[in-house]
Amino acid sequence: MVGCKKTIAFFVCLYFAATAISQDTIKLHSKPRWDSTFDTNLYVGFHVDPTNKMEVATAAKQVFNADSNFRNNLQTQYGNGFVTAWMRWIIHNPSANAEEVLLLYNRASFLSVYAYDQKGIRLIKNNYHFFTDQTKNQRRGFQFTVPAVSTVTMYGRMYNPYRNFSPGYPIIIRTDEYQKVSENILFSQRYFVFVDILFLAIIFFIAIHTLAQYFFNNKRKEFLLYAFYTVCVFTYFLLKFEENNYVDILFSFFPVIHKYGNNPFSYLMFFAYYRFVRSFINFKEVAVWFYKLILVTEKVLLTAIIADIVLALSNLAPVKFMMFNIIRSYLVLMAFVGIYLLVRSKKALSLFIAVGSGCLVLGGLISMVLSWTMDGPYIGRFDPIVYLQFGMVLELVCFTLGLSYKTSLIEKEKIETQRQLIGQLEENRKLQDELTNKLESRVQEQTSHILIQQQEIEKEKEQQLMLGFQKKLTEMELKLLKSQLNPHFYFNTLNNLYGLSMIAPKKAPGAILKLSDIMEYVIYDCKSEKVPLAKELKFITSYIDLERLRYEEEAAIQLTIGGDCNGHLISPLLLIQFIENAFKHGMEDSKPASFLSINIQVEKGWLFYHSLNSIKNHQRFHAGVGLENVRKRLDILYNGQHELAINRATDTYEVNLKLHLQ
C-alpha cells in the first residue's frame, strides 16, 4: 500500500511541474520544508547531438538552452531521426545546511546521469535494463546531497529522446517532503485505487479458476483459451494501472516492455478473445462468411502486434496511432455484426457471448467518449476507463456462466450417453446371454450330432468289417461252391459222354467241348468278382445242354434267354444254384410229367430270372444250404438292388429274381 501511495505522487508532480516556466538554476530555499510541489519546478537546459558520439566531457562545454517545449521543437527540427539529447540541471543550495535531494525522472525514460561537482564529472546512474530487481524509486531516480552554500550540476544523456523524453521531468524534491505529498495524494485516491485493485483481483481469480478447471476437471480447449484471454486482459489492465501510477511492477522489473506501449497487448487481448469465441461457438453454423472473417481478423491482429512494435522502434508514433484507431474502429464494427448474428441465431450459448460482448463494447464506447470530453489527470475522480473495466467484468461473468452452462450441457449429454451405453450394454449382455445359451444348445446339438455320427461311423466301420468278412466268406463259399459244383454232375456227365460216344459218337465231341467250357469258366473266369453276363449265360446254356443228356427226350426242359447282355457284369455262379436245385429236386428221375422252364431276360440294366419246375412225387422240399448261401450273396453283393421271390406249390417250384446289373 505504501508503494502505491508513493507512486501516485509522480503523476501529480508531473502535472504541476509541466506547468512551470523553464529556468536556468533551481535554488533550494532555506525553508523548514517545501510546502508544495510548486517548489519542484523544472530547471533544465538542452543540447542536441545529432552525431550520437559526444562524450560527457565534451557535452559539458556545449551551450545548453532552456526549452519548455523541447519535445515538439525536437520533432520539428529533426523529425523522427535518431539523435542524442543532453540535459543539464544546475542545483544551488544557498543555505548553511546541506540538503538531501531526490531526483526522479520519468519511469519510461532510459538515460545515463552524470554529476559535476568539486570532485569532477562522474557517472551516477544508467537505468537501461531489460530486467532489473531494483525498486521503482531506485530505477527511476536517486538521492544525493547538495552541500551547504554549493552548486551541483547534473548531466543526463538520453538516446533517442523522441521515445524517452517526458515533459515535466525530472522532479527535484526533498525526500521527506515527497513522502508526505505521496501519502496525501494516495489518501484522496484511495477509493479509486481500491476499485482498480478489486477489478484486477476479479480478473486474476477468473484466470486462476479457469486454469484450475482446465487442469483438474475439464481438459477442453475452450477452457485453456478462456484462461489465455483472461490472462491477456489482466496484463493489459495491469499496464494501464501502471500508467496511472497505482502499481509499478512492469515499470520496475521489465521497463523495456512499456517502451512499446499498450497497443500490442490490446491486439493480443482481442486475438485471444476471437480465438476463445471461435472455440466456444461453431460460427460455421451461424454464418460461414463471418467465420472466415474471424480467421482473417486473427491474422490481422497478429500482424498488427509486429507492425506496432516496428513502428515504435522507427519513431513513427503518428502512423502507429492511426493504425490503432483504424483497427479499433474495425473491431467495434466486427463486434456489432457478431452480436447481431449471435442474437439472430437464438441459441443459448450464442446469447452468453452476445450479451457479454455487448457489455464490453458498451463500456468501451462510454469510456472512449468520456476520455474525449474529460481532461486529465483524473486526480480525485474516476478515470473513464472504469466503464471499460465494468463492461469487461460483465463480459467475463457472462463468458464464465456460458462456460458453466456449456459444461452442464456436456455433462448432461455424457450422462445421457452413459445411460444409453448402459442400456446398450444391458441389451448386449442379454443378447450375449441369449447367444451363449444358443451357442451352448448348438454345441450340445453338435456334440450329440458328432457322437451320433461317430456311432454311425463306428457302425459303418463294423458293417464294413462285417461286409468285408461276409465278402471273404462269400468268396470262400463261392470257391467251395465251385469245388463242390455237383460232383456227381461231372460224374454223370462223363458217364453220359461215355454212353453217347458208344451210341452216337458224332455228338460226343460237342458235349466234351461244352464240358470243357464249363470247367474253364468255373476254374479261371470265376476268380473275378464280376464276370461278363454273356459268359455267365453261356455257362448256364452249356450246363443245361449237358444236363439234357441225362434225361429222355420226352423230358420237357426249356431255356429262354432274351435281351441285350453286352456291357453288363454279374457275380459269377449266382444263378446256377437255382438251376441245380431245379434238376436235383424236379428232374432227378425222368418221367413224362416232369418239366423245367427257365426264362432269362435283360431289360434296361435289369436281369429278370424266372424258373418253374415240377417236384418229384411225395417229396418234401426244404430250402437247403445252397439257397441260403445265394440269399447271403445277394444281400452282400446286391444289397437294395435285387428282389427274390420263391413260391412252392404242391407239385411245382417257382423262383423269380429281379437283379440290377452293373
C-alpha positions in Angstrom: 0.0 0.0 0.0 2.9 2.4 0.8 4.4 1.7 -2.5 1.2 2.5 -4.3 0.9 5.7 -2.3 4.3 6.9 -3.3 3.7 6.3 -7.0 0.6 8.3 -7.2 2.6 11.4 -6.3 4.5 11.0 -9.6 1.6 12.0 -11.7 0.7 14.9 -9.6 4.3 16.1 -9.5 4.4 15.8 -13.3 1.2 17.8 -13.7 2.4 20.8 -11.7 6.0 20.6 -12.9 4.8 20.7 -16.5 3.1 24.0 -15.9 6.2 25.7 -14.6 8.4 28.1 -16.6 11.8 26.7 -17.7 14.7 28.4 -15.8 18.4 28.1 -15.6 19.1 27.1 -12.0 16.9 25.7 -9.2 17.7 27.3 -5.8 17.0 25.2 -2.8 15.4 27.8 -0.5 16.3 27.8 3.2 12.9 26.7 4.5 12.0 24.1 7.1 10.4 22.2 4.3 8.9 22.7 0.8 5.3 23.5 1.3 4.0 22.2 -2.1 5.0 20.7 -5.4 5.3 24.1 -6.9 8.8 24.2 -5.4 9.8 21.4 -7.8 9.7 23.5 -10.9 11.6 22.2 -14.0 15.0 23.8 -14.3 16.7 22.2 -17.3 18.8 23.2 -20.3 19.1 21.1 -23.5 21.7 20.4 -26.1 21.2 18.1 -29.1 23.9 15.8 -30.5 22.9 14.6 -34.0 26.1 12.6 -34.3 25.3 10.4 -31.3 29.0 10.3 -30.5 29.5 13.1 -28.0 31.0 12.2 -24.6 30.0 13.9 -21.3 33.2 16.0 -21.1 32.6 17.4 -24.5 28.9 17.9 -23.8 29.7 19.9 -20.6 31.4 22.5 -22.7 28.4 23.0 -25.0 25.7 25.6 -24.8 22.5 24.5 -23.1 19.3 26.3 -23.7 16.1 26.2 -21.6 13.2 25.0 -23.6 9.7 24.3 -22.1 8.6 22.8 -25.4 11.6 20.7 -26.1 10.0 17.6 -27.5 7.9 19.3 -30.1 10.8 21.5 -31.2 13.0 18.4 -31.4 10.5 16.7 -33.7 10.1 19.9 -35.8 13.9 20.2 -36.3 15.0 16.5 -36.6 11.8 14.7 -37.5 11.8 11.1 -36.3 15.6 10.7 -36.7 17.8 9.2 -34.1 19.7 11.8 -32.1 21.1 12.2 -28.6 19.7 14.8 -26.2 21.9 16.2 -23.4 20.2 17.7 -20.4 21.6 19.9 -17.7 20.3 20.7 -14.2 22.0 23.2 -12.0 21.1 22.9 -8.4 22.2 25.6 -5.9 22.0 25.4 -2.2 22.5 28.9 -0.7 21.7 27.8 2.9 24.2 27.0 5.6 22.9 23.4 5.8 23.3 20.5 3.4 20.1 19.4 1.6 19.1 15.8 0.8 17.6 15.9 -2.7 15.5 13.2 -4.5 15.8 13.4 -8.3 13.1 11.5 -10.1 12.8 11.1 -13.9 10.1 9.5 -15.9 9.8 5.8 -15.3 9.6 5.1 -19.0 12.8 7.1 -19.7 16.2 5.5 -20.3 19.2 7.7 -19.8 22.6 8.0 -18.2 23.1 10.6 -15.4 26.4 12.3 -14.5 27.3 14.6 -11.6 29.7 17.5 -11.9 31.0 19.0 -8.7 34.3 19.6 -6.9 35.2 16.0 -7.5 34.8 16.3 -11.2 32.4 14.6 -13.6 31.4 11.0 -12.8 28.6 8.6 -13.8 25.9 8.4 -11.2 23.4 6.0 -12.8 22.5 4.2 -16.1 19.0 2.8 -15.8 18.8 0.9 -19.1 17.9 -2.7 -18.3 15.7 -5.3 -19.8 15.3 -6.8 -16.4 16.2 -5.3 -13.0 15.5 -6.2 -9.4 15.6 -2.6 -8.3 12.6 -0.9 -6.8 10.8 1.7 -8.8 12.4 4.6 -7.0 15.8 3.0 -7.3 15.4 2.5 -11.0 13.9 5.9 -11.9 15.8 8.1 -9.6 18.4 8.6 -7.0 19.0 10.6 -3.8 22.1 12.8 -3.4 23.3 15.5 -1.0 23.9 19.1 -2.0 26.4 20.6 0.4 25.8 23.9 2.1 26.4 27.0 0.0 27.4 25.0 -3.1 26.2 24.2 -6.6 25.9 20.8 -8.2 25.4 20.3 -11.9 23.8 17.2 -13.2 24.0 16.0 -16.9 21.7 13.4 -18.5 22.4 11.7 -21.8 19.3 10.4 -23.5 19.5 8.3 -26.7 16.5 8.7 -29.0 14.7 11.3 -26.9 11.7 11.1 -29.2 10.8 7.9 -27.3 12.5 8.6 -24.0 11.8 12.2 -23.1 8.8 13.2 -21.0 7.9 16.8 -20.4 7.9 17.9 -16.7 10.7 15.7 -15.7 12.9 15.4 -13.7 11.2 16.1 -10.4 13.6 17.5 -7.8 12.2 17.4 -4.2 13.3 16.7 -0.7 12.9 13.1 0.2 10.8 13.6 3.3 8.6 16.1 1.5 8.0 13.6 -1.3 6.8 11.0 1.2 4.2 13.4 2.7 2.9 14.5 -0.7 2.6 10.9 -1.9 0.6 10.0 1.2 -1.8 12.9 0.8 -2.5 12.2 -2.8 -2.9 8.4 -2.2 -5.4 9.2 0.5 -7.5 11.3 -1.8 -7.4 8.5 -4.4 -7.9 5.6 -2.1 -11.4 4.6 -3.3 -10.4 4.7 -6.9 -7.3 2.6 -6.1 -9.4 0.1 -4.3 -11.8 -0.2 -7.3 -8.8 -0.9 -9.6 -7.3 -3.4 -7.3 -10.7 -5.1 -6.9 -11.1 -5.3 -10.7 -7.6 -6.8 -11.1 -8.4 -9.3 -8.3 -11.6 -10.4 -10.1 -9.8 -10.9 -13.4 -7.0 -12.8 -11.6 -9.4 -15.0 -9.8 -11.3 -15.8 -13.0 -8.0 -16.7 -14.7 -6.8 -19.0 -11.9 -10.3 -20.6 -11.6 -10.4 -21.3 -15.4 -6.9 -22.8 -15.3 -7.8 -25.0 -12.4 -10.9 -26.1 -14.3 -8.8 -27.0 -17.3 -6.0 -28.9 -15.4 -8.2 -30.6 -12.8 -11.6 -31.0 -14.3 -12.2 -30.3 -18.0 -9.4 -30.9 -20.4 -11.3 -28.9 -23.1 -9.7 -26.4 -25.4 -12.1 -23.6 -24.7 -11.1 -23.5 -21.0 -7.5 -23.1 -21.9 -8.3 -20.4 -24.5 -10.5 -18.6 -22.0 -7.7 -18.7 -19.4 -5.4 -17.2 -22.1 -7.9 -14.5 -22.8 -8.3 -13.6 -19.1 -4.5 -13.5 -18.6 -4.2 -11.1 -21.6 -7.0 -8.9 -20.0 -5.2 -8.9 -16.7 -1.9 -8.0 -18.3 -3.4 -5.2 -20.4 -5.2 -3.5 -17.5 -2.1 -4.0 -15.3 -0.2 -1.9 -17.8 -3.0 0.7 -17.8 -2.9 0.9 -14.0 0.9 1.3 -14.1 0.4 4.2 -16.4 -1.9 5.7 -13.7 0.8 5.3 -11.1 -1.2 2.8 -9.0 1.3 -0.1 -9.4 4.8 -0.3 -10.8 5.5 -3.9 -11.4 6.5 -4.0 -15.1 7.9 -0.5 -15.0 10.2 -1.5 -12.2 11.3 -5.0 -13.2 10.6 -5.1 -17.0 10.9 -1.4 -18.0 11.6 -2.2 -21.7 8.0 -3.6 -22.1 6.5 -0.2 -21.7 8.6 1.3 -24.5 6.2 -0.4 -26.9 3.0 0.8 -25.1 -0.3 -1.0 -24.5 -1.2 -1.4 -28.1 0.5 -4.8 -28.7 -1.2 -6.2 -25.6 -4.6 -4.9 -26.7 -4.1 -6.6 -30.0 -3.1 -9.8 -28.3 -6.1 -9.5 -26.0 -8.6 -9.3 -28.9 -6.8 -12.1 -30.7 -7.3 -14.2 -27.6 -11.0 -13.1 -27.5 -11.7 -14.2 -31.0 -9.8 -17.4 -30.6 -11.8 -18.3 -27.5 -15.2 -17.3 -29.0 -14.4 -19.3 -32.1 -13.8 -22.4 -30.0 -16.8 -21.8 -27.8 -19.3 -21.4 -30.6 -19.3 -23.0 -34.0 -19.6 -19.9 -36.2 -19.8 -22.1 -39.3 -23.4 -22.9 -38.2 -24.1 -19.2 -37.5 -22.6 -17.7 -40.7 -19.8 -19.2 -42.7 -18.7 -15.9 -44.1 -18.3 -14.4 -40.6 -16.3 -17.4 -39.5 -13.9 -16.8 -42.4 -13.8 -13.1 -41.4 -12.8 -14.0 -37.9 -9.9 -16.1 -39.2 -8.8 -13.1 -41.2 -9.2 -10.8 -38.2 -7.0 -13.1 -36.1 -4.3 -12.8 -38.7 -4.7 -9.0 -38.9 -4.3 -8.7 -35.1 -1.1 -10.9 -35.0 0.3 -8.8 -37.9 -0.7 -5.6 -36.0 1.4 -6.7 -33.0 4.5 -6.9 -35.1 3.7 -3.8 -37.0 3.1 -1.8 -33.8 6.5 -2.8 -32.4 8.2 -2.0 -35.7 6.6 1.5 -35.8 7.5 2.1 -32.2 11.2 1.3 -32.9 11.0 3.5 -36.0 9.6 6.5 -34.1 6.5 6.6 -36.3 4.1 7.4 -33.5 1.5 9.1 -35.8 1.4 6.1 -38.1 1.2 3.8 -35.1 -1.7 5.9 -33.6 -3.6 5.9 -36.9 -3.2 2.1 -37.3 -4.5 1.7 -33.7 -7.6 3.8 -34.4 -8.4 2.0 -37.7 -8.1 -1.4 -36.1 -10.1 -0.2 -33.1 -12.9 1.0 -35.3 -12.8 -2.2 -37.3 -13.1 -4.3 -34.1 -16.1 -2.2 -33.0 -17.8 -2.9 -36.3 -17.0 -6.6 -36.1 -18.4 -6.6 -32.6 -21.8 -5.2 -33.7 -22.0 -7.6 -36.6 -21.1 -10.6 -34.5 -23.6 -9.6 -31.7 -26.3 -9.3 -34.3 -25.6 -12.7 -35.9 -25.4 -14.4 -32.5 -28.7 -12.9 -31.3 -30.3 -13.9 -34.6 -29.2 -17.5 -34.1 -31.4 -17.7 -30.9 -29.1 -20.2 -29.3 -28.5 -20.2 -25.6 -24.7 -20.4 -25.9 -24.7 -17.7 -28.5 -26.6 -15.4 -26.2 -24.0 -15.7 -23.5 -21.3 -14.5 -25.9 -23.6 -11.8 -27.4 -24.6 -10.3 -24.1 -21.0 -10.4 -22.7 -19.5 -8.8 -25.9 -22.3 -6.2 -25.8 -21.4 -5.2 -22.3 -17.7 -4.8 -23.3 -18.5 -2.8 -26.4 -20.9 -0.5 -24.5 -18.4 0.0 -21.7 -15.6 0.7 -24.1 -17.7 3.2 -26.1 -18.6 5.1 -22.9 -15.0 5.1 -21.8 -13.8 6.3 -25.2 -16.4 9.2 -25.4 -15.6 10.4 -21.9 -11.9 10.3 -22.5 -12.5 12.7 -25.4 -14.6 15.1 -23.3 -12.8 14.9 -20.0 -9.3 16.4 -19.4 -6.7 14.6 -17.3 -5.2 14.0 -15.0 -8.1 12.4 -13.1 -7.0 13.2 -9.6 -9.8 12.8 -7.1 -12.2 11.4 -9.7 -12.8 8.3 -11.6 -10.8 7.6 -14.8 -13.2 7.0 -17.7 -11.6 3.6 -18.1 -13.7 2.4 -15.1 -16.6 1.9 -17.6 -14.4 -0.3 -19.7 -13.5 -2.2 -16.6 -17.1 -2.6 -15.6 -18.0 -3.8 -19.1 -15.1 -6.2 -19.0 -16.2 -7.7 -15.7 -19.8 -8.2 -17.0 -18.4 -9.8 -20.2 -16.2 -12.2 -18.2 -19.1 -13.0 -15.9 -21.3 -13.9 -19.0 -18.5 -15.9 -20.5 -17.9 -17.8 -17.3 -21.6 -18.5 -17.0 -21.6 -19.6 -20.6 -18.7 -22.0 -20.0 -20.6 -23.4 -17.0 -23.7 -23.8 -19.0 -21.9 -25.5 -21.8 -20.2 -27.7 -19.3 -23.6 -28.7 -17.8 -24.9 -29.4 -21.3 -21.9 -31.6 -22.0 -22.3 -33.4 -18.6 -25.9 -34.0 -19.3 -25.0 -35.3 -22.7 -22.4 -37.5 -21.2 -24.9 -38.8 -18.6 -27.4 -39.4 -21.4 -24.7 -41.1 -23.4 -23.7 -43.2 -20.4 -27.3 -44.1 -19.8 -27.7 -45.2 -23.4 -24.4 -47.0 -23.2 -25.6 -48.8 -20.0 -28.8 -49.7 -21.8 -26.9 -50.8 -24.8 -24.6 -52.8 -22.5 -27.5 -54.4 -20.8 -29.1 -55.2 -24.1 -25.7 -56.6 -25.3 -25.5 -58.6 -22.1 -28.9 -60.1 -22.7 -28.1 -60.7 -26.3 -24.8 -62.2 -25.2 -26.6 -64.5 -22.7 -29.0 -65.4 -25.4 -26.2 -66.1 -27.8 -24.4 -68.1 -25.1 -27.5 -70.2 -24.5 -27.9 -70.7 -28.2 -24.2 -71.5 -28.5 -24.4 -74.0 -25.6 -27.5 -75.5 -27.2 -25.8 -75.5 -30.6 -22.7 -77.1 -29.0 -24.8 -79.7 -27.4 -26.6 -80.4 -30.6 -23.3 -80.5 -32.5 -21.8 -82.7 -29.8 -24.8 -85.0 -30.0 -24.6 -85.0 -33.7 -20.9 -85.7 -33.6 -21.5 -88.5 -31.2 -24.3 -89.9 -33.4 -22.1 -89.5 -36.4 -19.2 -91.2 -34.6 -21.6 -94.0 -33.6 -22.8 -94.3 -37.2 -19.2 -94.3 -38.3 -18.4 -97.0 -35.9 -21.4 -98.9 -37.0 -20.5 -98.3 -40.6 -17.0 -99.5 -39.8 -18.5 -102.6 -38.2 -20.7 -103.0 -41.2 -17.8 -102.6 -43.5 -15.8 -105.1 -41.5 -18.8 -107.4 -41.4 -19.3 -106.9 -45.2 -15.7 -107.5 -45.8 -15.8 -110.6 -43.6 -19.0 -111.7 -45.3 -17.5 -110.9 -48.7 -14.5 -113.0 -47.8 -16.8 -115.7 -46.5 -18.9 -115.5 -49.7 -15.7 -115.8 -51.7 -14.8 -118.8 -49.7 -18.3 -120.2 -50.2 -18.0 -119.4 -53.9 -14.8 -121.3 -54.0 -16.4 -124.0 -52.1 -19.3 -123.9 -54.5 -17.0 -124.1 -57.4 -15.2 -127.0 -55.8 -18.5 -128.7 -54.9 -20.4 -127.9 -58.1 -22.4 -131.1 -58.1 -19.5 -133.5 -58.4 -22.0 -136.2 -59.5 -22.9 -133.8 -62.3 -19.4 -134.3 -63.7 -19.6 -138.0 -62.9 -23.0 -138.4 -64.6 -21.8 -136.2 -67.5 -18.8 -138.3 -68.0 -20.9 -141.5 -68.0 -23.3 -139.9 -70.4 -20.5 -138.9 -72.6 -19.2 -142.5 -72.5 -22.6 -143.8 -73.4 -23.0 -141.1 -76.0 -19.7 -142.0 -77.6 -20.9 -145.6 -77.9 -24.4 -144.8 -79.2 -23.8 -141.5 -81.1 -20.1 -140.9 -81.5 -20.7 -137.8 -83.6 -22.4 -136.0 -80.6 -19.7 -136.8 -78.1 -17.1 -134.1 -79.2 -19.6 -131.3 -78.9 -20.6 -132.5 -75.4 -16.9 -132.7 -74.4 -16.4 -129.1 -75.7 -19.3 -127.9 -73.6 -17.9 -129.6 -70.5 -14.5 -128.1 -71.3 -16.1 -124.6 -71.5 -17.9 -125.2 -68.2 -14.7 -126.3 -66.4 -12.7 -123.4 -67.9 -15.3 -120.9 -66.8 -15.5 -122.3 -63.3 -11.8 -122.7 -62.8 -10.5 -119.5 -64.5 -13.2 -116.9 -65.1 -14.9 -117.2 -61.8 -11.8 -115.9 -60.0 -13.0 -112.3 -60.7 -15.7 -110.6 -58.5 -17.7 -109.8 -61.6 -17.8 -111.5 -65.0 -19.5 -110.6 -68.2 -23.2 -111.5 -68.3 -22.7 -113.2 -71.6 -20.2 -115.7 -70.2 -22.5 -116.4 -67.3 -25.4 -117.1 -69.7 -23.2 -119.2 -71.9 -22.1 -121.2 -68.9 -25.8 -121.8 -67.9 -26.7 -122.8 -71.5 -23.8 -125.3 -71.6 -24.8 -126.7 -68.2 -28.4 -127.2 -69.3 -27.3 -128.8 -72.6 -25.2 -131.3 -70.7 -28.0 -132.0 -68.2 -30.3 -132.8 -71.1 -28.0 -135.8 -71.9 -29.2 -137.5 -68.7 -32.9 -137.3 -69.5 -35.1 -138.9 -72.1 -36.1 -136.9 -75.0 -39.6 -136.6 -73.7 -38.4 -134.6 -70.6 -39.5 -131.0 -71.0 -36.5 -128.8 -70.4 -36.9 -125.3 -71.8 -34.4 -122.4 -71.7 -35.3 -118.9 -73.0 -32.8 -116.1 -73.0 -33.7 -112.6 -74.3 -32.4 -109.1 -74.3 -29.0 -107.4 -74.9 -26.5 -108.7 -72.4 -23.5 -106.9 -73.8 -21.7 -104.4 -71.4 -23.3 -105.9 -68.3 -21.5 -107.6 -65.4 -22.7 -110.1 -62.9 -21.4 -112.0 -59.9 -20.3 -115.5 -61.2 -22.3 -118.7 -60.4 -25.1 -116.6 -58.9 -27.9 -118.3 -60.9 -26.5 -121.8 -61.1 -27.8 -122.7 -57.6 -31.4 -122.2 -58.7 -30.9 -124.3 -61.8 -29.1 -127.1 -59.9 -31.9 -127.3 -57.3 -34.5 -127.5 -60.2 -32.7 -130.5 -61.7 -32.0 -132.1 -58.3 -35.5 -131.9 -56.9 -37.6 -131.9 -60.1 -35.8 -133.8 -62.8 -33.8 -136.5 -61.0 -35.9 -139.4 -62.3 -37.2 -138.6 -65.8 -40.9 -139.0 -66.1 -43.2 -137.8 -68.8 -44.8 -135.3 -66.4 -41.5 -133.7 -65.3 -40.7 -130.3 -66.7 -38.3 -127.4 -66.2 -38.8 -123.9 -67.7 -36.2 -121.2 -67.4 -36.7 -117.7 -68.7 -33.9 -115.1 -68.5 -34.5 -111.6 -69.8 -32.3 -108.5 -69.8 -34.1 -105.1 -70.0 -32.8 -101.6 -69.2 -30.0 -102.8 -67.0 -32.1 -105.3 -65.0 -32.0 -109.1 -65.2 -35.2 -110.9 -64.8 -34.9 -114.6 -63.9 -37.9 -116.9 -63.8 -37.8 -120.7 -63.3 -40.7 -123.1 -62.9 -40.1 -126.8 -62.4 -42.0 -129.9 -61.3 -41.4 -131.6 -58.0 -40.9 -135.3 -57.6 -43.9 -137.1 -56.2 -44.4 -137.1 -52.4 -41.1 -135.2 -51.9 -40.9 -132.8 -49.0 -38.9 -129.9 -50.3 -36.8 -127.9 -47.9 -34.6 -125.0 -48.7 -31.0 -126.2 -48.4 -27.7 -124.6 -47.5 -27.1 -123.7 -51.1 -30.2 -121.4 -51.4 -29.3 -119.8 -48.1 -25.9 -119.0 -49.4 -27.4 -117.5 -52.5 -29.6 -115.2 -50.3 -26.5 -114.1 -48.4 -24.6 -113.4 -51.6 -27.4 -111.3 -52.9 -27.7 -109.3 -49.7 -23.9 -108.6 -49.7 -23.3 -108.0 -53.4 -26.7 -106.6 -54.4 -28.0 -105.0 -51.3 -31.1 -103.0 -52.2 -30.6 -103.9 -55.8 -32.4 -107.2 -56.1 -35.8 -108.8 -55.4 -36.1 -112.6 -54.8 -39.3 -114.5 -54.5 -39.6 -118.3 -54.2 -43.1 -119.9 -54.4 -43.7 -123.6 -53.7 -46.9 -125.3 -54.6 -47.9 -129.0 -54.3 -46.2 -130.1 -57.4 -44.3 -127.0 -58.7 -41.4 -124.9 -57.5 -41.1 -121.3 -58.8 -38.2 -118.8 -58.5 -38.4 -115.1 -59.5 -35.3 -112.9 -59.3 -35.0 -109.3 -60.3 -31.4 -108.1 -60.3 -29.8 -104.7 -61.1 -26.8 -105.2 -63.3 -23.6 -103.2 -63.5 
